[in-house]
Amino acid sequence: MNLSSIAIAAFLSSLSSATADTVLGERSTSEDRGIAALKLRGAQEKTAAGSGIEKGRQLKKKQKDACGPETENSCVATTNVRSPSTLVSCLNGTSSFMDTNVTIIEYPEGTTNPFHVNREVYKLTFPQVDITKFTDANFNAGIGGPRFPAGIFYAESQEEVIMAVNCARDAGYKVSPRGRGHSFQGLGSMDGYLVIDLSLMCVPDNFTNTTQNDDHPWLLGGEQKVIGTIKSGSGCTNAVMLAYTAKHFPDDGIYLVGSCPSVGITGYATGGGQGDTTPWVGLGIDDVLSYDIVLYDGTPVTASETEHSDLYWALRGGGSGFGVITSLTTAVVNTPKPLELEPSSSSSSRFTYVAQLYKQTQNEAKKFLERFQDFLVPNLPFDSKKYKDKIRNSSARFGGDGEFSTKENENLGFTGIFLGSKDEAISTFEKAGLRDPEIFKESESVEIEFSSYADVQLFKICLQLTTSPTSSFWQSEWVSATNNVCEDLGIDPKYCHKTFVYGQNDWEAYVPNCDPNQASFNLEDVKNVILPAIKAASIKPQSWFNRPGSQRRAQLVPELAPFTEQSLPGGLLFGRLDPDVLLDLANVGVDIFHFAHGAPTVVARDETGYSNREEYILLSLGGAGVDEMEKYEEVASILINKAYGGDSTKLRG
Ligand SMILES: Cc1cc2nc3c(=O)[nH]c(=O)nc-3n(C[C@H](O)[C@H](O)[C@H](O)COP(=O)(O)OP(=O)(O)OC[C@H]3O[C@@H](n4cnc5c(N)ncnc54)[C@H](O)[C@@H]3O)c2cc1C
């Protein structure tokens, strides 16, 4: 057990992040989730006659009426008869998109490596009409296995999205908007639907920015400011936005991203969105100021606080069932000012990577769980003002993953980003009793300071890449043709080392020296060579760094579907729990990750379509298989009986 292994678990925890996708069940479609969000709000506002929810219902009904019978799961198709030829000829219009290639430039231009061939895809692939024009295998595999959409259309403008929605509706097809294909359930590539892929609509040169200094409507207020906005295409990734923000808001701008570079931002911006800076900047949905969306009747609208405000409410947490989002305007939030320390901090750095790993005994685990939860969330009513004040004064600067397991050699501790110097981080954890010798005496900790938000976040990504040598990680995250990440990044081999990737078949790989536990680690090399190379790969929307790996690819035709590992079967979300209950859960043999917390929890439950403000712990089953699934029964029973007084409706899964 060391600080590298905690980073692996931190990555796994990110795999299990809870968005509306997971919360409402594996097979729920985005449409289901949208309706669920409206229902939820309906339940919360039962008495509010003529309220926003009524308008929301009308909006849904109007879309249903425009699109087809009530029994249809989606409101796109106007006929139950699907006509492939009608759809394809409508989409083709005057030019044949089935003959048009789009080049996806994944690797550095001018590369001499024969494996680094940039991909050509047809702009429209529709095997039922022409199986020979079938080069694109980049379809998302859901966790239950591959998905088989009817076809895929790469949209490059809002006009093309409108055309695709209208053509699909008239030909009897439902549409699946797809960002970057990371939905655990494969919701971006639904079986039999027309996928409208938005990834080519991420063009950083076309983004627009503003700078300002306003209060953030959804956060704690006071110190937190919106210092700018970015209007970007909807098909962008975490890594693109991170690199773009670093370029345009270099001093202290934070744009919320999660822990994996190739995850799409629109899934975040509609399903929830947790990242390391969430306690300070909010959930992904809290930071979106407006959405440009093509409704399923083909109408383009902008949804914001002032325009189509019901739709804006529902999009923030209700999932993607309302139309195809073409662009988003998102807040860039400031970094907190230094804490006043006595003696004052020796460093002015505002960004520190932290990892604390504890020696594990049941007794110490219990104390850790008590103190860590106290640090993250007050033991006070969620809606009280005191709750907000406590959060403001304590943990909003720290975000990351707490995790524990009672299995031998597994982790107890946390990793994450502290928005302040190393001294500020240590002082904060000391005050919270988290460095008390009673529990910390045989423990390890690492604190590494960085001068920018992008650097600390990219360092975490590099650490995952270096210390997570599992095939499922590589296959889900990157399109690395040679398994030589250093070559893909254009880094001199002297900054890299050999490692083994474990999985179905083990293989050798070369990774940058980002692991502080390795003798080859040199912080100056990380800052001056490795991170700039990662930033350069990040800003290119089609680069390998922004494309999911083979595990997330499936074919259109079942016979050609590759083997896909069933990765994580799901998870449960819950709020503050008695440490004994948490230990009971861990003793079942499941892993508990993701103690997300902080500022976003002060947004009232009905302020957005997101229903999980109070639930801040995510439990996931670490592996696949029936045995693991059976553990759910035991876990559910512990929660219902020991935490929820027998009320099973309180389970969130
Ligand atoms: C490896 C990995 C790591 C992750 N890490 C985190 C994390 O740290 N924090 C976190 O909060 N979540 C995390 N997630 C979950 C992730 O945020 C969601 O699965 C997200 O929905 C993925 O978005 P996507 O665009 O990549 O996926 P897609 O499969 O393309 O889309 C996801 C959903 O959004 C819809 N959608 C996408 N684009 C649009 C659009 N333009 N208009 C309308 N609807 C659209 C799709 O229809 C689908 O329902 C992770 C997932 C994976 C696989």
The ligand as an ORCA input file, in Angstrom:
! r2SCAN-3c Opt
* xyz 0 1
  C     -13.507      7.171    -17.523
  C     -14.637      8.014    -16.980
  C     -14.365      8.976    -16.010
  C     -15.374      9.788    -15.508
  N     -15.065     10.725    -14.558
  C     -16.034     11.521    -14.073
  C     -15.749     12.519    -13.080
  O     -14.621     12.674    -12.634
  N     -16.787     13.293    -12.652
  C     -18.066     13.150    -13.135
  O     -18.957     13.891    -12.727
  N     -18.359     12.209    -14.051
  C     -17.386     11.399    -14.530
  N     -17.702     10.444    -15.457
  C     -19.081     10.326    -15.911
  C     -19.291     11.257    -17.111
  O     -19.271     12.595    -16.692
  C     -20.651     11.007    -17.754
  O     -20.720      9.674    -18.160
  C     -20.881     11.953    -18.917
  O     -22.250     11.900    -19.215
  C     -20.058     11.581    -20.135
  O     -20.232     12.520    -21.170
  P     -19.751     12.137    -22.655
  O     -20.074     13.278    -23.549
  O     -18.336     11.678    -22.655
  O     -20.629     10.857    -22.946
  P     -21.764     10.526    -24.013
  O     -21.961      9.059    -23.873
  O     -21.416     11.035    -25.351
  O     -23.008     11.340    -23.484
  C     -23.512     11.169    -22.170
  C     -24.972     11.608    -22.108
  O     -25.061     12.983    -22.449
  C     -25.864     13.143    -23.632
  N     -25.240     14.164    -24.459
  C     -23.939     14.248    -24.819
  N     -23.760     15.330    -25.585
  C     -24.965     15.925    -25.722
  C     -25.434     17.081    -26.407
  N     -24.605     17.846    -27.114
  N     -26.740     17.398    -26.327
  C     -27.597     16.649    -25.602
  N     -27.210     15.552    -24.936
  C     -25.913     15.191    -24.991
  C     -25.903     11.789    -24.302
  O     -27.082     11.618    -25.078
  C     -25.866     10.866    -23.101
  O     -27.143     10.739    -22.526
  C     -16.702      9.616    -15.972
  C     -16.991      8.637    -16.937
  C     -15.971      7.835    -17.436
  C     -16.283      6.778    -18.455
*
